[in-house]
Amino acid sequence: MRSGADRLIARVVQVFGAARAHHGYLFANARGTRMKLVVHDGFGVWCATRRLNQGRFFWPDADASLQPPTLTQAQFEALVVGLPWQRLAHMQVITRV
């Protein structure tokens, strides 16, 4: 997590071939307690950092096809605040027992 915006966007270009404008790229540390978001807005690069004092981020697993995991806006917002983004669909339903 020592990398700045320039090194992170260089890593994106190395892995994906190009950084697409108006796309965000998430990076996390090995413990899952810190996350950096790099956004290429078409003119430059923005970098934001989020650190949890307690708990961990629930990070998506990459599949074997080397496609980056994609998140909906609701899943991304849940991930950023540290909620279990995988269970959002189940959390919106109230059932009576």
N, C-alpha and C positions, 0 to 999 in steps of 0.2 A: 504494500500500500504506500510505498514511498514514491511511486511514479506520479508525475504531474500530468496535466492535460496533454501536453505534446507527446510524451512517451506513450500514454494510453491510446491516443488516436493513431500513433504510429503502429501500435500493436493491432489495432482494428484493421488498418490497411494491410498489415502483414498477413493476417488471418483471412480476411474477407476480400482482399483485393482493392477495396475502396471504402471510404466512409461516406455513407449516403446522407444527403442533407435532410434535415428535419427528422433524424432518427437518433435514438438514445442507445447507449451501450453501457451495460452495468458490469462492474467488477467488484468482487468481494475477496476479503482475506480468507485464509484457510480456516480460521475459527468461526467465520460467519458472524462476526461482531461489527465489522465495518464494511461499508459499501461506497463505491464511487460511481457516479453517473456522469458520462461524457456525452454531450449533445453537440452535434455538428449542425449549426443553424443556417448554413449556406454562405455565411460571411466569415465565421470564425468558430471557435470551439469553446463550449462552456463546461466547467467541471464543478460538480457538487459532491459533498461528502456527507455521509450519515454514519454515526457511531451509536451503538447501543451500549448503555451502561450495564444492563442486565439482559440476559437471554441471548438469543441468536436469531439471525434472519433465516427464514425457511427458503433456501435457494433452490431453484428448479434444476433438475438433473438434465444434462445434455444427452441426447440419444446417440446411437451409434452411427447415424447417417451424417453426422457433422453439421447438421442444420442447427442454428442457434435457437434456443427455446424462445418462443414468443409469448407475451403476456397481454391480456386485455388491459384496458385502463384501470378497471376495478382491481384486477389481480396485481398490477404494478403499485397502485396506491396502498393495497394491503401489505405488499412486500416491503415497501418503504417504511411503514410504521411498525413492522415486525409482526403482523398478524399471519395466521396460516392461510396464505392465498390459495392453496390447493382446495380448500373446503368452502370457498365463497358460495358456491351454488347450494350447498347443504345448509349454510348459515342463514340463507334468505327464506327458508321454509320453516314455518311453525306447524307442528303436528300436535294433535290432541290424542292423548293416550287413554 
